[in-house]
Amino acid sequence: MTIDLHQLALATIDRAADELGLDGWVRALLHQPERVVTVQVPYTGDDGRIHVVAGYRVAHSTARGPAKGGTRFHPEVTPEEVMGLATLMSVKTAVMDLPLGGGKGGITIDPKLLSETELESLTRSYARAIASTIGPDIDVPAPDVNTDSRHMDWLADEYARVTGVASPAVVTGKSLAAGGSLGRDTATAAGCRTVLLASARRLGLPTDARVVIQGFGNAGAHLARLLAADGMRIVGISDSTGGIHDPAGLDVAAVARTKAAHGSVTHHDAEVVTNTELLALDAEILVPAALEGAVDTGEAEHVRARLVVEAANGPCTAAADDILAARGVAVVPDVLASAGGVTVSCFEWQQNLAGQRWSAATVADRLDTRMRAALEDVWQVAAARSLPLRTAATVLGVGRMAEALQARSGAETSELAS
Ligand code: GLU
């Protein structure tokens, strides 16, 4: 982690709290996660030895419903990062008006160095360690960076073994066979596509606009494919090893094949660029879909896009955000642009609780409706209060959380406020 994501999340919340004139006690509750759990995660290596790494699960807020958020496996995971990401999840679920709070989990490990058996041992061990703090009505994990339906299936299975509670609603992002939802794997990209196209239209950008996508994981790869099918030109793509550029537009399916075959997009037949060069490419739209802190001041000064859509969590630092605003670049913030995943996670949780299975068309339709409604809400707050989109989104989300906190606190509130 290159930036202090927790500080970034708190600064964003404070800006909204100032705008809303929130009481000190509400701010204090928004600053402090409800629960921070650090666990030891022993797992068996293929060498037969026991290895021990650190794991975390943070429930930032359950004011609007059970805590909700992904689980990240990355060598640079820290408790502060997980707290920051959990805080952003509370804002995200509130912006989307989902009946959920915010949480996040992580393990400090490089999963690319582990075999499938080691990954399963690690994930099951983590599930046992956090089993007493999660649950369908308490805190519901999901995938995040470097985790997918395999990990979620192991988590759900181990939770059922340990607790005896066989509820698939304890985890979302599961495989279809284990109770997952249709459309969950592509949900982050699909939700991002909806807000990107609607925002591009508002700004009067051409329908065949040039797009640069930083990151070729679950969000970036699916988004590149969807936008190319929409007629947009994907002129730059990168992954953790570097980027590629083709002003005429890259063949996204071919890039995906190259990445699958050789492990990196840079083996594709196109001009190779650094990640910094990628962010400065000539294009109308830039989508940071990798890790937090990817766009800092140095990068922000050279961004040529008119629209930045944050498919990752926390990709623009606060200082970069100010530079982009001063340069007239519109930024659709992470709490909105990356909310498709948690929205379909919410659908999965609701289907599990109700014992239902929705069709792919129902999921796609409801996701699209939710994303459009949230985007509309955010633009309205931005226009009414003359705010940049990030502050407007945070004002919306934090306002909804504050309302829930105030309503729930009742008599105690007036006592605290007096
Ligand atoms: N990890 C995703 C996010 O950051 C999804 C979380 C979820 O589905 O609960 O929004």
Residues whose N, C-alpha, C, O or C-beta is under 5 A from the ligand:
A	BS01	LIG	K68 G69 G70 V140 A142 P143 D144 S338 G341 V342 S345
